[in-house]
Each structure stands twice: as structure tokens, then as C-alpha cells.
Amino acid sequence: MTAELALALPILLALTAGLVWLLAVAVAQVRTVDAAREAARAMARGDDAGAALALGERVAPDGVRLSVRHVGDRVVVRARGRFSGPGGLFGAIPGATLEAEAVALAEEEGGGS
């Protein structure tokens, strides 16, 4: 029984590390999507481009950069970056590329009742 446990323990450790890594990548991807969405919404409601990008970068994981472009009456914010692998004993686990794009319709200025 002890020999089986000694063989199974490293496999269970590697499996656990892999699952934790996938969870970390998923959380980083969700934060990347949130960052693009927040910046697009801020730009659409007329905020300054610098302030809107700063808002998105506060939400984004480290290493993710935002870019903005206007397409007609829409604001398109693209977030892209790299999420590093855990390193150390788990150096064989690769990093992941994070990407997201958010589109928001620009609000009309001065329109209201």
C-alpha cells in the first residue's frame, strides 16, 4: 500500500497543480474581459481616453494592455496580454495568451429630456 501511495502522490500533486493553473488562467481571462468592457463603457459615455484606459488597466491582470479604436459610432477596446506560467518546479507549464474585445455604442452628448 505504501508503494502505491508513493507512486500516486506525485501524480495527484501534478493534477492539482494543473487544475489550480487552469483556474488562475480562467480568472485572468475574466479580468481581461472585464477590463475591456469597463474601458469601452467609459469611452462610450464620453470619458477622456486616458481616464477610460486607466480604469480598464486597474481591472486588468498584470501584462495586459488596452487599445481603443472608433468604428463609426462604436467604441472598440481590445485587451491583450500574456499570463506567465507558474515557474519553479512547474516550469514546464506554459503561459497563456489573454485576449478580449468589447464594443460599446457611443452615447449622444446633450441628448436628454
C-alpha positions as CSV (number, residue, x, y, z in Angstrom):
1,M,0.0,0.0,0.0
2,T,2.8,2.4,0.8
3,A,4.4,1.9,-2.6
4,E,1.2,2.6,-4.4
5,L,0.8,5.8,-2.4
6,A,4.3,6.8,-3.1
7,L,3.6,6.4,-6.9
8,A,0.2,8.1,-6.8
9,L,1.2,11.1,-4.7
10,P,3.3,12.9,-7.4
11,I,0.5,12.3,-9.9
12,L,-2.1,13.8,-7.6
13,L,0.2,16.7,-6.9
14,A,0.7,17.4,-10.6
15,L,-3.0,17.1,-11.3
16,T,-3.8,19.5,-8.5
17,A,-1.2,22.0,-9.8
18,G,-2.6,21.7,-13.3
19,L,-6.2,22.4,-12.1
20,V,-5.1,25.3,-10.0
21,W,-3.2,26.7,-13.0
22,L,-6.3,26.4,-15.2
23,L,-8.4,28.2,-12.6
24,A,-5.8,31.0,-12.4
25,V,-5.9,31.4,-16.2
26,A,-9.7,31.4,-16.2
27,V,-9.8,34.1,-13.6
28,A,-7.2,36.2,-15.5
29,Q,-9.3,35.8,-18.7
30,V,-12.4,37.0,-16.9
31,R,-10.5,40.0,-15.6
32,T,-9.3,40.8,-19.1
33,V,-12.8,40.7,-20.5
34,D,-13.9,43.0,-17.6
35,A,-11.1,45.4,-18.3
36,A,-12.0,45.7,-22.0
37,R,-15.7,46.2,-21.1
38,E,-15.1,48.8,-18.4
39,A,-12.9,50.9,-20.7
40,A,-15.4,50.6,-23.6
41,R,-18.3,51.7,-21.4
42,A,-16.3,54.7,-20.1
43,M,-15.3,55.7,-23.6
44,A,-18.8,55.3,-24.8
45,R,-20.3,57.6,-22.2
46,G,-17.7,60.3,-23.1
47,D,-14.9,59.9,-20.6
48,D,-11.4,61.0,-21.5
49,A,-9.5,58.3,-23.3
50,G,-6.7,58.3,-20.8
51,A,-9.1,58.0,-17.9
52,A,-11.0,55.2,-19.5
53,L,-7.9,53.2,-20.3
54,A,-6.6,53.8,-16.8
55,L,-9.9,52.4,-15.4
56,G,-9.6,49.3,-17.6
57,E,-5.9,48.8,-16.7
58,R,-6.8,48.9,-13.0
59,V,-9.1,45.9,-13.6
60,A,-6.8,44.0,-16.0
61,P,-4.2,41.5,-14.8
62,D,-0.5,42.5,-15.0
63,G,0.8,42.4,-18.5
64,V,-2.5,43.1,-20.3
65,R,-2.5,46.2,-22.4
66,L,-5.6,48.0,-23.8
67,S,-6.1,49.7,-27.2
68,V,-9.0,51.8,-28.4
69,R,-10.4,52.5,-31.9
70,H,-13.6,54.1,-33.1
71,V,-15.6,52.4,-35.8
72,G,-18.5,54.7,-36.8
73,D,-20.5,55.4,-33.7
74,R,-19.0,52.4,-31.8
75,V,-16.0,52.3,-29.4
76,V,-13.9,49.1,-29.7
77,V,-11.5,48.3,-26.9
78,R,-9.1,45.4,-27.3
79,A,-7.2,43.9,-24.4
80,R,-4.3,41.6,-25.0
81,G,-1.5,40.2,-22.8
82,R,0.4,37.2,-21.6
83,F,-0.2,35.3,-18.4
84,S,3.1,33.7,-17.3
85,G,3.5,30.1,-16.2
86,P,4.0,29.3,-12.5
87,G,7.7,28.6,-12.9
88,G,9.7,26.8,-10.2
89,L,9.1,23.1,-10.1
90,F,6.2,23.6,-12.5
91,G,8.3,25.4,-15.1
92,A,7.1,23.0,-17.8
93,I,3.6,24.5,-17.6
94,P,3.4,27.1,-20.3
95,G,1.9,30.6,-20.1
96,A,-1.3,31.6,-21.7
97,T,-2.3,34.4,-24.1
98,L,-5.2,36.6,-22.8
99,E,-7.4,38.4,-25.3
100,A,-10.7,40.2,-25.2
101,E,-12.6,42.8,-27.2
102,A,-15.5,44.9,-26.1
103,V,-17.7,47.1,-28.3
104,A,-20.0,49.9,-26.9
105,L,-22.3,52.3,-28.7
106,A,-21.2,55.9,-28.1
107,E,-23.8,57.8,-26.2
108,E,-25.1,61.0,-27.7
109,E,-24.0,64.1,-26.0
110,G,-26.5,66.7,-24.8
111,G,-29.5,64.4,-25.7
112,G,-31.9,64.0,-22.8
113,S,-35.1,65.4,-21.6
